[in-house]
Amino acid sequence: MTESREEAIKRLQQSASDLEARTAQQESSHLAAQKVTSEAYKIIADLVGGVLVGLGLGFLADRFLGITPWGIICGVLLGFALSIYMARRTANRLMAQAKAAGVEAKPVPFEEAGEDEDR
């Protein structure tokens, strides 16, 4: 069974397009994983950065206003509140983007540690 030249070309083009589709799907999943990782690092940076900025401002308040322990205490608390606000804002933005894209969150059952051992 010999196939004609046109049939062989069609078969090769079909194989090439299938390969391109698989490669594009792998690349898009890799890019999505990178985006998720970068957003997670942004949230971590918001949490740590807010506390450090509050600590720094509290230290400066202690140093120049002479209210020694209260500047750092209030600065850390305000920095913590600011970091929680910023992380929550980022999480809400990500949830809105996922909802707009049609992605729905699936509930995950909670299993306590040692629950499987009792069975």
N, C-alpha and C positions, 0 to 999 in steps of 0.2 A: 504494500500500500504506500504509494508515494503521493505526497500531497503537493498541490501546486504551489508555486512560488508565492502567490497572493495569500493562500491559506497559512503558509508558514510565517509570513510577515504579520498577519492578523494575530496568530497565536503568540508570536514574540511580543507584539505590542500589548496584548492582553496581559501577558506575564509581567511586562515592564510596568504597566499601570497598577497591577495588583501589588507589586513590590513598592511602588511609590506611595500607595495608600497605606501600607503597613508601616513604612518609614515615617510618613507624616504623622500617623497616630502615635508612634513611639516618641517622636519629637514633641508633639503637643502635650503628652502626658509628662514628659520630662520638664517642659517649661512650666506646666501647672504646678508640679512639685516644687520647683524653684521659687515660684511666686508665693506659694503657701509658706515655705520656709522663710522667705524674706519678710512676710507679714508677721510671722511669729517672732522673729528677731526684733521687728519694730515695736511690738507690744512689750517685749522684755526691755528694750531700750527705754521705752516710755516709763515703765515701772521703776527701773533703776535710776534713770536720769532725773525724774521728779524728786525722788528722795535725796539724791546728791545735790541738786540745786537748792532744795529747802535746807539741807544741812549747811551748805555754803553761805546762804543768806542769813541763816540763824547765827552762824559763827561770826559773820560780819556785824550783825546786830549786837551780839555780845561784846565784841571787840570795841566798837565805836560808841555804843550807847551805855555800856557798863551794866547790863542786865543779865549777868553771867549765866545761870543755867537756863533761863527762860527763852532766850533767843534760839538756842539750839533745839530745845524741846518744841517750841512752837514752829520753828522752821522745818523740823523733820515731820511733824504732824501735818502741816500745810503741804509740804512736798509730797507726802504719802497720799493725801487727798487729791492733789493735782495729778499724780501719776495714775491713780485709780480712775479719775475722770477721763484722762487721755486714753488709757487702755480701753475703757468702756466705749469711748467714741470710735476708736479704731475697730473694735469688735462689731459695733452696730453698723458701721460702714461696710464691713465685710459681709455681714448677714444680709444687708440690703442688696449688695451686688449679687450674692448667691441666690436670693429670692428672685431678683430680676432675670437671672439666667435660668430660672426654673429648677434649681437644685433644692430638694427638700431634705430636711434633716430626718434621719431615721432614729427612733428611740433605741437606746442601748440598755438592756437590762443590767441592773446593778447586782453584782455578786459579791458577797462579803468574803473576806479571806477565811479559808477553812470550810467554806460551805460545801465544797465538793468532797471534802474528807469525811463528812458525816454520812454520806450516802453509801 
